[in-house]
Amino acid sequence: MNLSEKAEKGSTRFRYIKLCIFFSGLSVFAQLYLFQPMLPTVAEYFKTTAGDSSLLVSSSTIGMAAGLLFFAFKADSYSRKKLMTFSLLSSALLTLLSAWIPSLSILIAAGVIKGFVVSGVSAVALAYLTEEVHISVVGLAISMYLSGNTIGGMSGRILATILAGEFGWRNAVLIIGLQSLLLGLVFWKLFPESKFFNPQKTDYSLKVKQMRKFFTDPYLLRLYGIAALLMGTFVSVYNYLTFRLEAKPFSLSHFVIAFIFLMYIFGVFGTMITSRLSTRFSRNLILKSSVVFMLSGTALLLSENIYVVIFGLGLFTLAFFAAHTMASQMTALHAKQGKSSATSIYWLFYYFGSSILGSGTGYILHAFSWNIFITILLFSVAISFILASANKDLKEIKIS
């Protein structure tokens, strides 16, 4: 296979890959977290607690984790484009269906199914990019995918908050479902087929061997642990900050709170900054620095001054996406064989962290206080720094 055929910056193929991979991230994350800013509204509608309502978010991430475990074995059996297209279209239809589901328990169950099917995108996106894009622009392509994740999460939250306030939460879900369906159709039409990958019959013995290698590689295990802890912390903050801002001493309206989610734009900066810095500095140094900034941003959320909280949230968001971009790149580049399995495991830990910490900290907040809640999150981020510090730079250790 002629490696010079890989998509390079400026080529038509690269432009389509960059656009469509951005759209895929936009769709996935707009759907995955659309209930997050509406948790107080949904909790009131179904007469339930913050922790119980947070299961609407955790159900999707639990489904995502289950799907990633499945695709860690089966992803290479399917066409990359067909799998991603199926995931985007079927998840959009499930989101549309959710607008009419009358029961919280059934809505949670639908979230699990939606998370499972949409995991097909995350399972192969990074593998596709490292296979199809020239090494000189892999970092840029991955940053575009993660930027789509970021903007999708931001737009989904802002739209959901505003639309739920104006038209009710069910209509908000319906509109985001229609948007996701449109993005899926555009992806189906424009996304280039793989040139450097052909579907293969699953060799389970080989997959188990690869998985055993990944689960016994200290370098990757530390990256997986970082993914779980940082994502769990991130989701916890965005799950429950709305409850905090609605209460005293802030007492903010739904409309004002919606625009606080514009802090997500700092996540885009985080992904772009790391792609530039990685050409000048050690990836692990960037990762450790990002975790330190995330720790600082988390601490600022203890403040009762709204301006300090907003600044802290911006710093927290930028640092999280910088750390996540770097950790996911390091995972994809480190695994020389079984890339889709290695990245699937990364996402598996990422979403397990989101599910377990994302819901568990809600019960802690309900039982104790905001300060105890933030202290638990500071502890999680500090452990991530210890894990990052234990890793050597990517150039010094590779899986053969």
KEVEXKOL-341384 format. One record per residue (C-alpha): x negated, y, z; residue in one letter. Coordinates in steps of 0.001 Angstrom, whole numbers. Last residue first. Layout:
BEGIN
[[X; Y; Z]; A] ...
% end
This chain:
BEGIN
[[-5606; -3667; 18891]; S] [[-4141; -1658; 21724]; I] [[-6127; 1490; 22259]; K] [[-8197; 3118; 25002]; I] [[-10683; 5996; 24892]; E] [[-9104; 8094; 22156]; K] [[-5766; 8161; 24010]; L] [[-7294; 9927; 27026]; D] [[-7507; 7983; 30250]; K] [[-4473; 7511; 32436]; N] [[-4541; 7761; 36252]; A] [[-3816; 11502; 36217]; S] [[-579; 10879; 34323]; A] [[625; 8461; 37019]; L] [[-218; 10915; 39836]; I] [[1572; 13688; 37942]; F] [[4655; 11500; 37553]; S] [[4645; 10831; 41317]; I] [[4767; 14609; 41872]; A] [[7758; 14881; 39524]; V] [[9711; 12309; 41554]; S] [[8834; 13995; 44883]; F] [[9981; 17355; 43543]; L] [[13286; 15706; 42555]; L] [[13855; 14385; 46073]; I] [[13098; 17863; 47483]; T] [[15604; 19377; 45021]; I] [[18439; 17208; 46391]; F] [[17395; 17914; 49992]; I] [[17582; 21664; 49239]; N] [[20945; 21326; 47432]; W] [[22465; 19649; 50482]; S] [[23382; 16308; 52079]; F] [[26066; 13769; 51191]; A] [[27296; 15304; 47913]; H] [[23763; 16156; 46784]; L] [[22578; 12635; 47599]; I] [[25575; 11197; 45731]; Y] [[24652; 13283; 42710]; G] [[21011; 12199; 43080]; T] [[22067; 8638; 42369]; G] [[23907; 9536; 39165]; S] [[21063; 11151; 37208]; G] [[18396; 9202; 39113]; L] [[19755; 5850; 37937]; I] [[21114; 6809; 34520]; S] [[18418; 9251; 33362]; S] [[15644; 7046; 34688]; G] [[17161; 4095; 32864]; F] [[17340; 6339; 29824]; Y] [[13616; 7124; 29751]; Y] [[12675; 3574; 30738]; F] [[14521; 2215; 27702]; L] [[13218; 5083; 25560]; W] [[9630; 3993; 26260]; Y] [[10627; 351; 25755]; I] [[12062; 1247; 22354]; S] [[8828; 3096; 21532]; T] [[6737; -9; 22169]; A] [[9185; -2291; 20339]; S] [[9366; 16; 17302]; S] [[5580; 270; 17252]; K] [[5075; -3505; 17243]; G] [[1394; -3245; 16347]; Q] [[-1016; -328; 16801]; K] [[669; 881; 19976]; A] [[-1233; 3950; 21208]; H] [[156; 6348; 18595]; L] [[3818; 5756; 19465]; A] [[3221; 5842; 23238]; T] [[993; 8934; 23124]; M] [[3570; 10715; 20973]; Q] [[6337; 9832; 23461]; S] [[4249; 11092; 26401]; A] [[3336; 14339; 24622]; M] [[6855; 15197; 23544]; T] [[8209; 14276; 26999]; H] [[5639; 16488; 28762]; A] [[6344; 19477; 26502]; A] [[10073; 18823; 26804]; F] [[9873; 18824; 30595]; F] [[7602; 21882; 30748]; A] [[9898; 24046; 28630]; L] [[12938; 22975; 30675]; T] [[11339; 23564; 34103]; F] [[9942; 26953; 33019]; L] [[13374; 28036; 31763]; G] [[15107; 26658; 34866]; L] [[12642; 28468; 37137]; G] [[13234; 31757; 35338]; F] [[17003; 31268; 35657]; I] [[16696; 30336; 39339]; V] [[14447; 33343; 40028]; V] [[17000; 35596; 38340]; Y] [[19872; 34039; 40299]; I] [[18193; 34656; 43675]; N] [[19181; 31860; 46090]; E] [[15879; 30074; 45422]; S] [[15461; 26284; 45629]; L] [[15416; 26160; 41832]; L] [[11926; 27696; 41986]; L] [[10537; 24353; 43213]; A] [[11730; 22595; 40039]; T] [[9962; 25163; 37854]; G] [[6681; 24632; 39728]; S] [[6898; 20840; 39363]; L] [[7651; 21251; 35656]; M] [[4550; 23429; 35317]; F] [[2449; 20687; 36954]; V] [[4021; 18062; 34667]; V] [[3139; 20129; 31603]; S] [[-483; 20429; 32728]; S] [[-725; 16655; 33165]; K] [[699; 16002; 29688]; L] [[-1535; 18610; 28037]; I] [[-4585; 17042; 29717]; L] [[-3378; 13615; 28547]; N] [[-3168; 14791; 24966]; R] [[-6736; 16093; 25110]; S] [[-6985; 19610; 23687]; F] [[-7355; 21359; 20343]; R] [[-5146; 19465; 17866]; T] [[-2746; 18553; 20701]; S] [[-2198; 22264; 21380]; L] [[-245; 22752; 18166]; R] [[2129; 19805; 18623]; S] [[2422; 20714; 22322]; T] [[3586; 24240; 21544]; I] [[6293; 23007; 19181]; M] [[7839; 20588; 21695]; T] [[7773; 23149; 24521]; G] [[9119; 25932; 22331]; F] [[12091; 23725; 21496]; V] [[12555; 23050; 25219]; G] [[12558; 26790; 25822]; F] [[15677; 26879; 23659]; I] [[17266; 24681; 26324]; Y] [[17396; 27750; 28564]; M] [[20418; 28601; 26415]; L] [[22182; 26377; 28967]; F] [[22460; 29518; 31089]; I] [[24845; 30665; 28376]; F] [[27509; 28186; 29426]; A] [[27186; 29290; 33075]; I] [[28339; 32786; 32088]; V] [[31486; 31442; 30403]; F] [[32267; 28978; 33202]; H] [[32204; 31840; 35729]; S] [[29480; 32360; 38345]; L] [[30032; 32143; 42116]; S] [[26300; 32669; 42878]; F] [[26132; 32594; 46710]; P] [[28376; 30599; 46701]; K] [[29591; 27849; 44376]; A] [[29955; 27826; 40581]; E] [[26169; 27980; 40170]; L] [[25561; 24906; 42338]; R] [[28248; 22794; 40652]; F] [[26821; 23792; 37257]; T] [[23334; 22868; 38455]; L] [[24581; 19327; 39025]; Y] [[24103; 17448; 35774]; N] [[21408; 19770; 34389]; Y] [[19161; 19258; 37414]; V] [[19781; 15505; 37607]; S] [[19203; 15090; 33876]; V] [[15744; 16646; 34145]; F] [[14747; 14674; 37225]; T] [[15803; 11365; 35691]; G] [[13994; 12321; 32493]; M] [[10805; 13084; 34426]; L] [[10918; 9907; 36500]; L] [[11798; 7468; 33712]; A] [[9397; 8921; 31113]; A] [[6537; 9085; 33638]; I] [[7087; 5419; 34502]; G] [[6982; 4489; 30820]; Y] [[3765; 6470; 30358]; L] [[2256; 4664; 33367]; R] [[3309; 1309; 31941]; L] [[1748; 2257; 28596]; L] [[-1730; 2845; 30035]; Y] [[-1439; -82; 32464]; P] [[-835; -2552; 29586]; D] [[992; -5540; 31099]; T] [[4494; -4558; 29941]; F] [[3201; -3670; 26470]; F] [[1349; -6972; 26077]; K] [[4330; -8950; 27352]; R] [[6514; -7104; 24864]; M] [[4144; -7990; 22027]; Q] [[4109; -11676; 23022]; K] [[7895; -11681; 23409]; V] [[8199; -10104; 19968]; K] [[5830; -12666; 18441]; L] [[7795; -15564; 19989]; S] [[11041; -13959; 18850]; Y] [[9974; -13686; 15222]; D] [[12861; -11586; 13936]; T] [[13252; -11861; 10181]; K] [[11673; -8807; 8654]; Q] [[13073; -5586; 7257]; P] [[10581; -3827; 4955]; N] [[8467; -882; 6039]; F] [[6057; 1428; 4247]; F] [[8360; 2978; 1666]; K] [[11332; 3570; 3974]; S] [[14472; 5134; 2478]; E] [[14691; 8924; 2396]; P] [[17448; 10713; 4416]; F] [[19684; 12816; 2163]; L] [[23143; 11231; 1792]; K] [[23366; 9205; 4994]; W] [[21914; 12118; 7002]; F] [[24522; 14499; 5565]; V] [[27259; 12012; 6521]; L] [[25901; 11699; 10060]; G] [[25753; 15483; 10471]; L] [[29427; 15712; 9441]; L] [[30419; 12993; 11929]; L] [[28522; 14793; 14696]; S] [[30411; 18039; 14036]; Q] [[33723; 16178; 14093]; L] [[32833; 14544; 17428]; G] [[31803; 17920; 18856]; I] [[35227; 19296; 17901]; I] [[37117; 16378; 19458]; L] [[35146; 16498; 22729]; V] [[35913; 20223; 23112]; A] [[39570; 19500; 22338]; N] [[39620; 17021; 25246]; R] [[37886; 19484; 27597]; W] [[40533; 22182; 27273]; G] [[40910; 24915; 24631]; F] [[39153; 28022; 25966]; E] [[37154; 26751; 28946]; G] [[36535; 23379; 27326]; A] [[35397; 25131; 24147]; L] [[32933; 27348; 26025]; I] [[31463; 24557; 28159]; T] [[31393; 21976; 25359]; A] [[29838; 24430; 22925]; L] [[27093; 25357; 25390]; I] [[26380; 21752; 26393]; R] [[26429; 20368; 22867]; G] [[24357; 23284; 21579]; S] [[21669; 22713; 24212]; M] [[21492; 18932; 23946]; G] [[21495; 19110; 20171]; G] [[18872; 21861; 20297]; I] [[16625; 19654; 22405]; T] [[17166; 16417; 20507]; N] [[16664; 18290; 17238]; G] [[13462; 19712; 18719]; S] [[12465; 16132; 19553]; L] [[12840; 15148; 15923]; Y] [[11010; 18262; 14734]; M] [[8201; 17617; 17236]; S] [[7873; 14066; 15904]; I] [[7468; 15472; 12384]; A] [[4897; 18054; 13499]; L] [[2861; 15441; 15370]; G] [[2985; 13085; 12381]; V] [[1677; 15896; 10147]; V] [[-1976; 14923; 9669]; S] [[-1137; 11213; 10056]; I] [[901; 11286; 6835]; H] [[4566; 10474; 7415]; V] [[6245; 7156; 6594]; E] [[5045; 4704; 9247]; E] [[4515; 7112; 12184]; T] [[7838; 8772; 11372]; L] [[9767; 5507; 11030]; Y] [[8372; 4196; 14348]; A] [[9420; 7417; 16081]; L] [[12955; 7141; 14698]; A] [[13320; 3367; 15221]; V] [[14835; 2751; 18657]; A] [[16014; 6342; 19132]; S] [[18401; 6073; 16184]; V] [[19641; 2578; 17041]; G] [[20400; 3817; 20550]; S] [[23545; 5431; 19117]; V] [[25312; 2056; 19151]; V] [[24588; 1272; 22801]; F] [[25286; 4783; 24084]; G] [[28655; 4781; 22350]; K] [[29539; 1419; 23891]; I] [[28609; 2635; 27395]; V] [[30508; 5890; 26871]; G] [[33602; 3961; 25820]; A] [[33437; 2157; 29187]; A] [[33246; 5525; 30999]; I] [[36282; 6769; 29072]; L] [[38083; 3540; 29970]; I] [[37358; 4168; 33668]; S] [[38388; 7831; 33433]; L] [[41724; 6928; 31829]; S] [[43688; 8737; 29091]; P] [[41396; 8200; 26056]; I] [[42454; 10717; 23354]; W] [[39284; 12835; 22949]; A] [[37200; 9682; 23405]; S] [[38238; 8476; 19924]; L] [[36337; 11371; 18325]; L] [[33245; 10452; 20343]; T] [[33637; 6825; 19245]; L] [[33819; 7943; 15598]; L] [[30652; 10012; 16032]; A] [[28884; 7004; 17579]; S] [[29819; 4876; 14558]; S] [[28500; 7449; 12071]; L] [[25162; 8158; 13768]; L] [[24355; 4538; 14641]; S] [[25288; 3214; 11198]; F] [[23070; 5849; 9571]; T] [[20138; 5020; 11874]; M] [[20413; 1289; 11165]; L] [[20809; 1809; 7424]; K] [[17805; 4161; 7273]; K] [[15417; 1893; 9183]; R] [[16547; -1217; 7273]; S] [[17216; -3936; 9809]; Y] [[15315; -6902; 11265]; S] [[12590; -4642; 12698]; D] [[15061; -3261; 15241]; A] [[15970; -6701; 16639]; K] [[13723; -7334; 19652]; F] [[13217; -3808; 21046]; A] [[16635; -3217; 19512]; F] [[18390; -5200; 22266]; F] [[16464; -3441; 25055]; L] [[17166; -134; 23328]; L] [[20871; -931; 23242]; G] [[20938; -1667; 26966]; A] [[19131; 1632; 27704]; A] [[21526; 3574; 25475]; M] [[24514; 1919; 27124]; G] [[23114; 3008; 30504]; I] [[22562; 6490; 29022]; T] [[26156; 6654; 27812]; S] [[27517; 5439; 31158]; S] [[25256; 7897; 33009]; S] [[26947; 10925; 31461]; V] [[30533; 9880; 32159]; L] [[29218; 8349; 35394]; L] [[28631; 11950; 36519]; S] [[32370; 12115; 37282]; S] [[31907; 9595; 40094]; D] [[29005; 11508; 41654]; G] [[30800; 14858; 41402]; A] [[33882; 13393; 43087]; T] [[37360; 12529; 41668]; T] [[40751; 14115; 40996]; K] [[40769; 13115; 37278]; F] [[41207; 16701; 36033]; Y] [[39113; 18178; 38871]; E] [[36192; 15833; 38180]; A] [[36610; 16526; 34450]; V] [[36351; 20293; 34994]; T] [[33390; 19962; 37390]; P] [[31687; 17531; 34980]; L] [[32176; 19753; 31922]; M] [[28518; 20781; 31582]; P] [[27451; 17114; 31387]; Q] [[30299; 15761; 29268]; F] [[28548; 16576; 25966]; L] [[25393; 14787; 27074]; Y] [[25128; 11895; 24629]; L] [[27156; 13516; 21899]; Q] [[25067; 16672; 21392]; A] [[22015; 14509; 22034]; F] [[22619; 12070; 19215]; V] [[23832; 14620; 16663]; S] [[20952; 17079; 17001]; L] [[18387; 14281; 17098]; G] [[19755; 12911; 13828]; S] [[19892; 16397; 12303]; F] [[16192; 16969; 13072]; F] [[15327; 13597; 11515]; I] [[17343; 14706; 8497]; C] [[15532; 18018; 8015]; L] [[12019; 16671; 8621]; K] [[12545; 13621; 6419]; I] [[14039; 15762; 3650]; Y] [[11145; 18250; 3831]; R] [[8600; 15407; 3918]; F] [[10069; 13867; 751]; R] [[10016; 17216; -1044]; T] [[6306; 17610; -260]; S] [[5007; 20651; 1631]; G] [[3437; 18676; 4477]; K] [[2667; 15147; 3397]; E] [[4895; 12084; 3081]; A] [[2821; 8914; 2782]; K] [[1877; 8104; -800]; E] [[-1833; 8648; 7]; S] [[-1603; 5491; 2121]; L] [[-1441; 3370; -1035]; N] [[0; 0; 0]; M] 
% end
